Amino acid sequence: MTIMQHSSKAQDRTLGVWYQNIEQGSVKLPRFQRFEAWDRSRITSFLNTVINNLPVGVALCLEVAGDEKFVSRFIKTAEPKNHTVTVNQHLLDGQQRLTAFWRAIHNNYDYETYVVYIPEFDKKEQKSSDKMEVHVIGRWYDKNGRKMPLWADIPAQMLERGFVPVNLLRPGDITSELDEWLNQALTEPKQDTSPPEEFIQKFMQFTKEKERLKSIITQLRERVTHYNLPYLSLPSSTPKEVALQVFINMNTNSKPLSLFDIIVAEIESVSGSSLHDLEDKLAENVPEASQYSDMRSLILSTSALLQDKLPNNQGMIEMDKQQMLANWGQLTSGLQKMAKLLRSQNVFDKQRLPTNAVLAVIAAVYNVIPEHGDFVAKAEKLLKAYLWTAFFTNRYENAAATRAYADYKALKRLLQNPEFTEDDYSLVPILNRENYPLMPIEKIASAKWPKSTSIEARGLLAISNYFGANDFADNRRVDADNITKREYHHLFPDALIKESNEEADSYFAMNCALITWKTNRTIGRADPLIYLKERVELSDEEAVKERLKSHLIPYDSLSKAHYEGLVGDALTEKVTADFEAFKLERARLFKKAIDFLAEGQQPSLEKVLQTS
């Protein structure tokens, strides 16, 4: 039997069985596999696929009989206590799915907690969605080391927001854990001075609610446990080079179905027009719009909103295709104005755009803003408040299309009333600070590296770009022409942080600045004080201070970072203290800027520094 014959048929395996195999250590990863790569959105998407019992692609395994062909490792956080396990399979494809499943189901991510949103139990805010779906809660640590937000670990406060933690869906017998959570989430009424019939009514309501919730969780648990994640199996006799080639092929040869191509065919059918031709012309007329997103995505999502449809696949399919063509002028104008607004805020490209959920909303809502007059400035102040608030709340971390649609409708209603005031901003869901508070200082200080897809981390980079982000050496402001030539620079060098403590992390937004590649290479591993002195010698101290201010970098704090002659514990202690103090001081500056920008203001650098 050939290898291909052996592996041509997918074999069924439930997540419950995968869970057992991972737990026992019988499934391992070959060392050549990349480590975790999925971001929050990919993890959330996969978990939603599971709880909705939708199909997913097959995994690929290499059977192991005797000695392992590849050096292997356990799935992250799944290392068994007993290392004398028998390895039966190497997972060649499927690592990201199974790692996401394992870690989410154990709630062992440092900076996120995954939950199932159940609308009928949401008593905290207007329904963020009308369907049950997985959401992610961003976590951070405050100055006292507490994991924030605190409510994410308190069952009663979780449930009042409609959340049930994904770890309650873990396969196996967790009856006592589930019962304990339910008892903490729902408070049993106690006999008080109220009439007995009133108490009985309350108790019956409590019992009904508890049984309903337990039933939903039990159904979800069954769905997760029995969810089928099939796999192809290569026999243990497969040569190493063949297994590697199959792995490469499976990771490079897939192409997702294009909704755009489907709509191209529909438009051709109903009107005889070519959407491809219109797309090409739009890209030619509005080239700056394509800097922020794939043009096809912008066309479809903005067109959906212009017809009051959700900017997701369902809304795009439901659109009237004739009306889509009739709205083409509004679409073109909206995308032009959207791009102009973002550039005015020094948000230049998709690589540094915190969230693309705002693009279609802004483009579509321009349809109700007049071309000229005093109202334009008033309207754009509201849009700026919306834009910056989207960067520094968790509004678009989950159910982004649904929430963007709700915000669009509210913005549109507000802008159709010429008499609206700033007091009316809270009528837009995302601008309701009670439901969506802005990012606190501690979370700013702990936000991760902005090169990732994290909304808030990229938002922090957008703050420094807003104020110019002048290069440390040549003093040029960041702009649309040079931003792609900038590099992400560690203010406290990674090598320095690792030298002081090999377990320490340097990849924080507060430790990042965009500078030219040449300046980045010049600085290298040098202590901050050393490279600051070098800049001062080539220019002058005040000039260097001004360049750092344009990144909201506290010069005095950074200039203390000098470690010549320090080793061991002395080096670790001083670097750690200086680094933490620096992140917090810079975070305070960013917090001031966020507060101004999220109100739609255009603060000067001096205003932020003076009020800090």
Phi, psi and omega in degrees: 000129180284165178300314183294323176297318181296325189255007187286340182250127179288140177255139181285144172203124181283160176297330176300319179287318175304316180303312180299316181296319178293317180300319181280344181083014181280343173249123179231169180256133171295147187299332183290345177298137173296158178281185181312131181230346183287139173270182184301320184294321179293319179297313179300317180299317180295316180296324175294323176301319181292308186290341175266003177055044178263153183289155178220159181298162183281154171271172179227127180236148170252121180294143179243125176230107184084232183291142178282134179290328183243147168298133190233169177214159178281155170302139185306132181072009182246017180294121182288154178294324179267110183276355179271041182276159176264120180274123182257332185215147166255128180276108182272327179215131183126001182303313185297319179296313185284328175294315178301315179299310183299313185287320179294320183288344176253359179051050182244023169278139181289324191240017173202150174233130181262137185223159170261126178271122180244102189307322186293344179258003180280109178247005190264322184215174173300144185307121179282344178199154179262010180226159178285129182201160179279133174240165175240138176252118177291137181241156175204170182247133178277182185296341179266006179081009179280140179279119184254157351288147184299325184297339182290350176246011181245108187309315183298319181285331173295311186293325180294344173265000179086016186257138170236127183295140182298332181296344175284353178263009184298133177300155180104181181273103177237035184305312183294321178296317179295314180297319179297317179297316180299320180294327178280329183283326182241123183272120179290129180294146180248149179296124180231207183280354181292156180303147182305321182295327178291318178298316180300319179297316179297317181294319179295322177295317177300313181298318180297316181295318180295316180294322178297313180295316180298322179296317179297313181297318180298317178298318178295319179299317178297319181296317180294311184301319185263005179296134184267117172245091186289165180214150169267145184239126172264135182295156182298340179281355181298126177299151181304315185293329178289316178301318179295320181293320177298317177303313180297316181298316182293336182264358183233346190259001183270147178222123183289151176295137182261118173295325180303318180296325177295316181290328173304313181295319180297316181294320176301321183290317187273339186227345185077005180271154178258115177293330177298318179295317179297321178299314180298318180294320179297316178298326178289320183280329182232064185295331182293333181296324181290350176289341186257341182190165170303128185300324181295319178297318178298317180300311185289315183291320179291320178298321178298313180296322179298340175255016181058040175248154176299138179278053177228182184305317181298313180296322181292322178292322182285344182305145169284117187288329174294317179294325177303317178291322179296331181272007189299324178296317177296320178300311182299312180297317181297317180294322176299313183289324177300312180297320179296318180296315181296320178294326178295339178260010181060032168260112196253334187203168185291333180295335181241010176282123183298316179210133179276359179298334183283338191298305182295323179301310181295315181299316183288322185288339176299342179299335182256007178258128180296161182289325186223172176105169182297331183296334181300314179297319178297316181294317183288334173297319176298316180295324177294319176299317178298313183301307184287328176295322178298332181282338190233025168229172180265017185305318185257016173291330182224152176045046188301317182295315180298315182288323176298320178298315179297319179293320178300312181299319180291318177298317181298314178300317182295316183287343176278357176250101184300342185267006183298152179237174178296336176295339180275353181306323184294349176289342174274121188312314184293336181267005174277102187294337179293318180276329184228078179292151178287158184304124180282166184302315183297323179289325175299314182297330184260359180299142186278183187301129187286354176288345177286183180267008179300127181301308186290323178297315177294327176299321179294321175297323178298328177298309181295325176295324179302321182271007172115323180046051181300140179297144183296331185259304185269352174068013178285137175290151174287140177211181184296332183279326186253354186298326180289346179265358178278155178239155178278114187251135174280118176294312165267109186306141179301320180298322178295314180299315181291325178297322180283327181200107186297341179271350185285154181251132178254353188272075177240149178301324180289352177254015187241143172215143175272116178225172181289155181298325181295314178296320180300317180291325181294319182290311178057231184272357190302143172304145179310317181299321181294312182288334173294317179298321178298319178294319180297318180297327180274347181223244170203162188299317181296322179296318179295318178302317181296322178296318179292323178302326181293347172256004189057044177259121179287107185302312185299321180292317181292325184290349177277350187278084181224127191228022179301129178086352180272139177218168173058220183299325180297318178294313181301313184297314183288316179300314181300313181296314181296318183295314180295318179297319179297314181300317181293318180294318178293323179299324179296321177296315180297321180299318177299315180297317179301314182300318179292309185295323181288353171265000181087005179284165176240074188289143172282161177300320181298321181297318180294315183291326181289329184265001182278000000 
